[in-house]
Structures are given as structure tokens and as C-alpha cells.
């Protein structure tokens, strides 16, 4: 257990936090290989959470040594970046929306940073109800080229979804009905990725990659292969090869 605060904030552990965040971010959509964005184009960043480092931490965390807001990171990547919060976390005015739309029209690409913060929901503060918000349209809208899900990536903020995204119709299922297995006779779809049989917006374990690759297996000359040895399992990309993979690394991607 780490007890020294300086060790917690050491460069080694900061790199570890960044790696954990990168491995937790899930690419849900990337039409026409829109992402990663070209640095030479102009960018509009819209949404109050874009400039809020604390929101990404969540409310079950200690004070971070440092935290980079998405807007800071995007500005360092694309120099020609313009930002507008559009809304506060409670409401949006017509004037603010019109201003955000005007900024978006002038940019080559638009990044919307969406989600709630701790003023709406946190420990000892729960909402009594949820509005009829359905963003499943974004999956099939040709005007939306890419979708990234980040959750709470932490201070450093490729992964796979740890949850199933149910469609809007799933709200018809009583939240007090906690049966797991589906019952076709009553149109009950079941719950969790193991048993749910209905339509899904995105399923558990879903996640895309920027590159196309596949795994090839070759024969090995020894009978025993240990996890700390480089294996003969190799991930190959269509254009060039990726480094050799350990089985322990492969298990995280399957």
C-alpha cells in the first residue's frame, strides 16, 4: 500500500493514471475514420463539461495532483479551437444555443462534451426522476461522425463498454422487477448482458479501434509458455505490424 503522498503523485503513477484513462475510453462510432481528428483543421468545442476538470473525477475520489480539462487537451492538439459552454448544468438559454450554433457552423469539426455533474447527482443527492432524454439517434445520424464514451476517466482523462446501453423502450420495464432471465410469454426482456435478449443501442463489451487488425497463431517450439514471456501470438495491421502481444495483454482486448 502506498502511504507517501509524493509517491502517489510521482511521474510513474501519473503515467499509470493516464494509461488507465486511455484504456477505459470506448470508441463507439467512427464513420469514415473521422477520428483521430486532423490537427490542421478548425475545431469548435461545445458544452460546459469541456472546461471542467473536476467533473471527470467524480465524487468518490481524493484531490488530484493535477487535472486536465478536455478543452485544455483539445486546444493543445488542435491550435485553431474555439469554445462555447452553450448551457450551464441546469438550463440553456435561446441566446446561448444560437451562439453555440454560430460557432459550430464556422468550424470544420465540432466536439460536443455531454453529461451531468455533481450539482445534479452525487452522494446524498439523487434526482427524483429522469427526463425523456434519448441519444440513440446519434448512432445512426450521418452528421455525427464519431462517439466516444469516457465515464469518469480520472485525472489523466482503448476500451470496451462495461455496461449495456438499453433502448428508450426499456424504461417500460419496472425498475422494481429485478428478474435476470427473459420470459418470452410475458415479453419480459431480461436484465444484464448475460440474459437480456432485446434490442441494444450498444452492447456490453462493444468498442472500436482506430486501426484494423487481427491475431494470427503460429506453432511454438516449447511445450510451456508463461505469461511473462513474449509469445508467438502477433497482432497484425493491414498496413504494418503491431508489437508482439503477451497473453495477459490479449485477454484485455478479447
WORA-V499854 format. One record per run of one state. SS is the DSSP state (alpha for helix, beta for strand, coil for the rest). FROM is the first residue (numbers start at 1). TO is the last residue. Records with the same first field share a line. If there is no record, write none. Layout:
BEGIN
SS = FROM-TO / FROM-TO
END
This chain:
BEGIN
coil = 1-4 / 9-10 / 25-25 / 34-42 / 47-47 / 52-54 / 58-69 / 78-80 / 85-93 / 106-108 / 113-121 / 123-124 / 126-136 / 141-145 / 150-164 / 167-167 / 173-182 / 187-187 / 189-191 / 196-199 / 203-212 / 217-233 / 238-240 / 245-246 / 252-254
alpha = 5-8 / 11-24 / 31-33 / 48-51 / 55-57 / 70-77 / 94-105 / 137-140 / 168-172 / 184-186 / 192-195 / 247-251
beta = 26-30 / 43-46 / 81-84 / 109-112 / 122-122 / 125-125 / 146-149 / 165-166 / 183-183 / 188-188 / 200-202 / 213-216 / 234-237 / 241-244
END
